[in-house]
Structure formats: C-alpha cells, structure tokens
Amino acid sequence: MSKAKWLALAPIGVLVIVAVVWIELLPAQRTSPSETSLQGAVKSSDGKTMEGVAVSMRADGKPYIRTTVYTDRDGTYYFPPLVPTLVADQYHVLAQAVGFEVGRAAVKLSAGKAVEQDFTLRPLKDFSLQLSGIEWSASLPEGTPQDRRAKRILHMNCNQCHAMGFVLQNRFDARGWRIIVNHMQTASFNGGILGEGDPDPFMRGYAEEIVEYLTRVAGPNSALTYKPLPRVTGDATQIVVTEYDVSPGHLPNYRVNQNGDDWSLGTPSHYEGRAVHDGAVDLEGNFWFTDNVLPYRSIGKVEPRTGRVTDYRHRSRRDGGTVNVHDINVDQEGNIWFNNGRDGTLDKFDPKTETFHHFPQPASGPGAGVGGLVGVDSKGNIWGRFGGRTIRKFDEKMGIYHSVADPKQPGGAAKLNPKTGEYTYYYAVSPAGTNYSIGIDAEDNAWFTQSGFDRLGFVDSRTGKVSEVSMSAPDNDDVLHTALDTEIISRFEPVRAGATGPPWQKGPRRQTQSHWTALRFTRDKTQFKHQWFTLSKSGAIAKVDIRTKQVTEYPLPHAYSFPYQLTVDKNYMVWVTGMNTDRVFKFNPSTERWTEYPLPTLGTDSRHIDVDNSTELPTVWVSYWGGPNKVARIQFRTEAAYRVIGGR
C-alpha cells in the first residue's frame, strides 16, 4: 500500500498486528498432542472426567485473538503449537461448562515447549447466567396448550431482533415487562424508534399474551427448571475455534468489555459493540465482514494468518456519509461486492487497488434499494433483491397506521452486469413490502424470499420468467390458534421482513448465496440440484428441487434454534448458523443426520456463515452480530470430526 493510501485510510480504520497466532491447521488433521503448546485434563470435583468442556486461551494484554479447544472423552485437551516468532508471554485460560464454576488460570508459554494445566470444576447451584438462548427457550414451560401458544408467540415476534438469553436472564414484574413490550412495538430492528403512531400491529395485537407469559415465567418470583443442552461428545469435540475481536470502526483498538468470553457474566448486550453482520471468504482465505451499524467503517478484512484487521470506509454518493453495509460476497476475480445501504446500489471493492466502485441504479428502476444478501452467478453477474412499495393505511379498530404491499410495485430480484453497469429487474408474482434474501442455485437461477408470507420467488435463468413457491401451511401448525390470530392476519400484512407474525409462520429467511465457490472444488456436480433455505421461525431448513420445485423440510435438533443463514460446501454438507443457539450445525443430506459444534462465546447472535472450500477439510467462518463483536473460524482436526454424523 502506498503512503498516500495509508494516510487516507488511517483516520477511518485500524490496522492491528496481533502478538500471537496459531499455526494453520492445513491439513487440520496433522496437529497432534505431541505438537501442543498447552495441554491438560478437566474433571469435576467428584473426580469424574468431563468431555466437551470449552478451554479458551487469550494472550495477556492482547485482546485480538482467542483460541478454544474442547476436552475429549478422557477429559483431556490440547492446543495447536504457537508460531515461534510471534509468542506472547502470559496467557489467560478459561475452562467452561454450563452448570459449573469457571476454571481460571494464568500460564506462561514459549514456542516449542508444552505446558500442563489441569482444571477441577465445581458444580454451581444457580447457573442461569451461563445459559444460551436455546437453553433458556427449552426451559420455558409449555405443558398446557395456552403456554405452548404463548411460548410460540413470544419467539415468533421477539426472537428476530435478538436471542432469548439477553431477555430472559432478567426479571421484571407485569409493569416492567409491559413497558419493554410496548417499547418493542415501535422499535426498529437496529434500535431506532418508529414513532407511537406506527407500532408493529402483530406486537400490538399479541402484547397482552406476551406480557402475561413473561410475567409468569420471568417475573420476580418465577422459578424455572433449567434445561442445559448436553455437552458435545466424540468427534464433535475435535475442532479448533479461533475468534478475532473486531474493534468498532470509530474506536480503533477498543475492546468490548463484556464480550461473552466469560459465561458467568451472562449474555452481553448488543449495543456496546454490535457491528459485524455478514461475512465472506475471499480467494486468498481472508475473511471480509460488513458493518451496518457503526460509523467510520463500511467493510473490514481479517487476515487469519496474522490476525490483522483492516477497516475500509465507503462514502455515499448521495450525501457523503459513511455507507452502512449489510450484505457481502466475493466474485470469481476476487472482488468484494456489497449492498450500499445509503445509496441503494450494489457496489464493488477491489482488494488489489483498495478502491471502491459505484454502480448507480437507473432513474427508470423501481426506486428501491438493492441488496438482501449478494448473489454471484457462474458468469460473474451480481444479484440482489429489492423491496416492494407499500401503501400506508389507518386501522380504526386498533387506532394505528400500518403498511400493505402495493401490487403496482411488488419488489423482486435485480441482476447487475459488472462489465456494463446495467441492472435488469425481475418483478415478483405476488407483492411483498420486504423481499428478504437472494441466492443463486447451481443452474444460475435466482431465488428470493418473502419471509412474512412464507413464499419463495424464482427467476428462471434461461427465460427470465418469474414464478413463486408457497410454503405456507397454517393448518399443519401444532399450537393453539385463536380468533385473535384470524383477526390480526385478516387486517394486517407481515411486511416488516417477517420479523413478526402469526404462530404458524415458517419464515423462509436466508439461503445458499452462490454455488460457484463449492462447484469449483468438486468434480461431482450431480448433488447440487437443490437450493437450500433456512426456515427461521419453524426451526428448520428446507431444500427445493430446482427443476420440480418440490420442497422438503428438515427440523433442527432443537426447537426455537432460529436458523438464520446456511451454505453448502464442496462435499455437499449443509452448514447452518442458529442465532438463538451459540452453535453451528452441519446437516448431511445423504444420511439426514445433524452434527452440532459449539461456539465458545455467549450471546453470539450469529446471522451469517461461510465456508472456505480451498482447505483440505472445508473451514467454517461465522460472524457474531451480538455484543461480542467477533468473527470466528472453525477448523477440524480429523476427517472423522468433519464427517461425524449424529454427534452432539
């Protein structure tokens, strides 16, 4: 980088050199206990060995990288070796398992020398603060039809904006919960206030049921039977998770104080450091992330071999402000594509020249921003979705304004030709105020989701014809429906990205963005005949046959996991992040079996996942949108760990 470029970037970003990194596990299975830097055993106070305990190490005074391994069936653990030239002196080590006190140690390490550190963990009487969102959800009562309904409504209308751990670790009486629920009726996704005259009609309609339920299960005198998930076992423990702290763009070198490292402190709030939303692996193995909240950064890059984080700021052509970015992807030439949240365009960053390129929409376009994930087809065209126009109406019975989709501008999918700068628009069959995500299947067809309506839009790559697939099935729902549901859905449309709605919603949300990244590393292309989606609200994933449009659904291992994003790797394994779980899930379509991999941070609220197919065993990357403000890399030590089926 030239001096001029560095000076231009210095005020807007941070270039952090980390004092310690771990030797790359490439191939991952070559690391063994004989090469370790730190090893030991974990047992409980009764002398029993403990499998699946998270042991995390962070360099003292160097808050940029944390590495975590898990104990095996003998209760032992071992870390990868240190890079000899980049070794810190003092390290803080935590051993953590839900239901036990945190094991803490300070150790001195040096390259080429293994250190032994054992832990004995004592059980806790009250371990509620250690629970993840999914464990809180599992602990909520649902023994009666009324409780089961209230639990579903709570998750359907609240879990979209945050995981349940942050909410349920608190206790309020009816007045307190009512204040919170009333506020949430007018709060936007990013915390802004929409105004008293514009409450969400579903939150308003279900407010009393939600308040009554929360008061009973999370009131001052409430008592729950906590239901922690079992710790992972077997080959699912054979992973190494490396987490990279990302400072806020406007606060270089700042580390979020409560960042989920220490589970005993509970689930952290979003609002100290939330910024990292989506991510993508480039052709060199670097991880690019987006910032859709904080100033002075639009996108950033994490270099895994050094831990260096670089920020880049894009200026709006409209008003000169920092462009906020939600979606990101990489094309076949290594260019970084993203949605311009201020100008409503698809823009490009060239990593070689470190320059941004703007692609304005024509005046004849639909007048809506293009984004909703960024798809890349095999020809290098860039795809995004655009929302429909809405009509503002007043509901006299509830006394509120609300929006309905305008059939004259239904939204749909947009394709950008990077060589010509030309946008082509494909309009949805049925209107929706929000068309949420875009994805490209193995035959270059484009798919977009209408989450609030349980619909999928489809653009045929050969003909340009647009069709749709309905996934709605209210009659197949397994909870109590009431006259209130019928009344609300007859008067209001769930147009706000499907964030709220009736209890039977499935919420098709995110999908496989592009298949070219997996197809370039495999010779067997016959399996790539489906497009995969998450069904966030029904806690499932779905595959759609790209020829017949037949839909097959697969529930996740735990209800209310809220699967948000998925991707398919070169071996046709489906990787899923559940924002309410602090876990990553792998689904094997051949066996229809799930494997769960834990994330070592509490409150990750993960909404995006990507896979680096260039490594021998695909490397999984996850961005944390919750309070931790990190990105994580998951590497697999053994082939068996990668392919394990049915493990926990």
GIJOPE-V228702 format. One record per residue. PSI is psi in degrees with one decimal (999 if undefined). Layout:
PSI, PSI
This chain:
135.8, 160.7, -39.0, -41.8, -40.0, -44.2, -32.5, -33.1, -25.3, -43.1, -16.1, -2.8, -174.0, 135.1, 106.9, 122.3, 121.3, 145.5, -7.1, 135.2, 170.0, 146.3, 135.4, 137.3, 70.1, 104.0, 149.2, -33.0, -4.3, -14.8, 136.7, 164.7, -26.3, -15.1, 11.6, 159.1, -33.0, 135.2, 167.9, -167.4, 152.4, 130.5, 163.3, 170.9, -14.9, 5.3, -1.4, 141.8, 151.3, 118.3, 149.8, 17.9, 134.6, 122.7, 118.0, 143.6, 133.0, 136.6, 139.0, 124.7, 3.7, 85.9, 25.5, -27.3, 137.7, 135.1, 137.5, 136.6, 172.1, 146.1, 146.4, -167.1, -19.8, 2.3, 11.4, 157.7, 159.6, 143.4, 158.7, 163.7, 156.0, 152.2, 120.2, -35.9, -5.5, 58.9, 126.3, -178.1, -59.2, 138.4, 142.2, 132.0, 133.0, 137.0, 121.7, 137.8, 136.3, 131.3, 0.1, 152.4, 151.4, 130.9, 130.7, 143.2, 152.8, 126.9, 152.1, 130.0, 152.2, 152.4, 138.3, 4.9, 124.1, 139.1, 139.0, 128.8, 110.1, 159.4, 143.0, 118.4, 132.0, 140.7, 151.2, 143.7, -46.1, 105.3, 21.2, -35.4, -20.0, -9.6, 140.2, 171.9, -42.1, -31.2, -36.9, -44.0, -43.0, -27.5, -14.5, 139.0, 145.4, 33.2, -22.4, 158.9, -35.4, -42.8, -40.0, -38.9, -48.2, -39.1, -42.2, -45.7, -39.9, -49.7, -38.2, -29.4, -4.8, -29.2, -18.1, -39.1, -21.3, 154.4, 159.9, -17.4, -41.6, -35.4, -51.1, -9.8, -6.3, 163.3, 129.1, 155.1, -176.4, -39.9, -43.8, -46.5, -34.9, -39.5, -43.8, -47.8, -39.5, -39.4, -41.0, -19.7, -27.8, 9.3, 136.2, 174.6, -36.4, 11.1, -6.8, 163.4, 126.4, -21.0, 148.1, -29.1, -3.2, 51.1, 156.9, 125.1, -29.8, -41.8, -39.9, -44.6, -35.9, 6.3, -46.7, -38.1, -41.5, -45.0, -43.9, -42.4, -46.0, -36.0, -37.0, -41.1, -20.3, 34.4, 177.1, -30.8, 16.7, 148.9, 120.6, 151.3, 106.4, 141.7, 76.8, 149.9, 151.1, 147.1, 153.4, 152.9, 169.0, -142.5, -16.5, -13.9, -8.0, 60.1, 158.6, 122.4, 120.2, 122.9, 133.5, 118.0, 139.5, 115.6, 149.1, 144.4, -30.6, -1.9, 72.2, 138.8, 5.5, 134.9, 130.7, 129.5, -56.0, 99.2, 17.6, -1.4, -45.2, 106.2, -24.1, -13.3, -4.2, -179.9, 124.8, 159.0, 153.5, -31.3, 5.0, -38.7, 2.1, 130.0, -47.8, 116.6, -68.8, 170.1, 163.6, 144.5, 130.8, -175.1, -14.6, 0.2, 4.1, 153.8, 123.1, 137.1, 162.5, 156.6, 111.4, 14.0, -52.3, 156.1, 165.5, 9.5, 135.7, -49.8, 162.9, 163.7, 134.6, 124.3, 107.9, -27.4, -25.0, -17.0, 7.3, 134.7, 126.9, 132.4, 146.8, 137.5, 126.0, 135.1, 139.1, 135.6, -19.5, -47.4, 3.2, -2.8, 167.9, 130.7, 123.3, 138.7, 133.6, -42.2, 153.9, 150.0, 171.6, 134.5, -177.2, -16.0, 2.0, 5.3, 148.3, 121.7, 143.6, 163.4, 135.0, 103.6, -15.2, -35.8, -8.6, 32.3, 171.6, 117.8, 164.8, 144.3, 127.2, 109.5, -25.9, -42.5, -8.4, 48.7, 148.7, 146.7, 129.7, 136.9, 86.2, 146.4, 151.0, 156.4, -24.2, -0.6, -176.9, -9.6, 18.3, 150.9, 146.1, 131.7, -127.9, 57.9, 168.3, 119.3, 147.2, 123.5, 179.2, -18.5, -0.5, 6.1, 147.6, 132.9, 147.4, 167.9, 161.5, 145.9, 159.8, 160.2, 148.3, 156.2, 129.2, 128.4, 161.9, 129.0, 112.6, -36.1, -44.0, -16.2, 35.9, 157.5, 148.4, 170.9, 144.9, 150.6, 139.3, 116.8, -16.9, -20.8, 86.7, -3.5, -177.4, -141.8, 149.2, 140.6, 130.8, 127.7, 107.8, -26.3, -34.2, -16.7, 11.0, 132.8, 140.0, 133.6, 137.7, 114.1, 139.4, 151.9, -46.7, 139.3, 150.2, 132.0, -33.4, 116.3, 118.3, -64.2, 161.6, 147.3, 154.3, 127.4, -176.2, -12.6, 16.8, 13.7, 146.9, 139.2, 142.3, 150.9, 141.0, 83.1, -41.8, -20.3, 3.4, 45.9, 152.3, 131.4, 149.2, 128.1, 115.5, 122.7, -24.7, -37.4, -19.3, 2.7, 140.7, 132.5, -177.7, 158.4, 124.0, 134.0, 5.0, 134.4, 67.1, -33.1, -16.8, 2.5, 150.4, 18.3, 166.3, 128.8, 146.7, 175.0, -26.3, -40.5, -47.8, -41.2, -45.8, -45.8, -22.7, -20.2, -21.4, 149.3, 138.2, 72.5, -9.3, 65.7, 21.2, 18.7, -29.4, 162.3, -173.7, 167.3, -14.0, 1.0, 142.0, -33.6, 57.8, 121.9, -84.7, 166.7, 178.8, 118.9, -45.8, 142.1, -12.7, -31.4, -31.6, -38.7, -28.2, -10.7, 10.4, 147.2, -19.2, 96.8, 0.2, -25.7, -17.8, 58.1, 10.9, 154.0, 135.4, 141.0, 154.6, 142.9, 87.3, -42.3, -29.7, 2.0, 45.8, 171.0, 162.1, 145.4, 141.4, 122.9, 122.4, -11.8, -49.8, -16.8, 16.4, 136.2, 133.0, 130.6, 146.8, 113.3, 145.9, 165.6, -22.6, 134.6, 150.3, 29.3, -23.8, 64.5, 130.9, -51.0, 151.1, 165.0, 161.3, 131.1, -177.0, -20.4, 10.5, 32.4, 139.7, 123.0, 131.8, 136.3, 131.6, 114.4, -17.6, 14.5, -26.2, 38.0, 157.9, 140.7, 141.1, 130.9, 127.8, 106.3, -27.3, -40.2, -12.6, 39.5, 150.2, 149.2, 138.7, 135.9, 125.3, 146.9, 139.0, 5.6, 142.3, 134.2, 34.8, -35.2, 44.8, 131.1, 1.7, 144.5, 141.4, 160.6, 134.0, 104.2, -4.8, -18.7, 157.8, -50.8, 124.0, 135.5, 132.7, 134.5, 137.8, 136.6, 141.9, 117.3, -7.1, -165.6, -31.1, -33.7, 61.2, 167.1, 150.2, 142.5, 130.1, 121.0, 151.6, 129.6, -27.3, 154.8, -37.1, -39.8, -37.6, -39.7, 3.6, 139.0, 141.8, 5.9, 163.8, 999
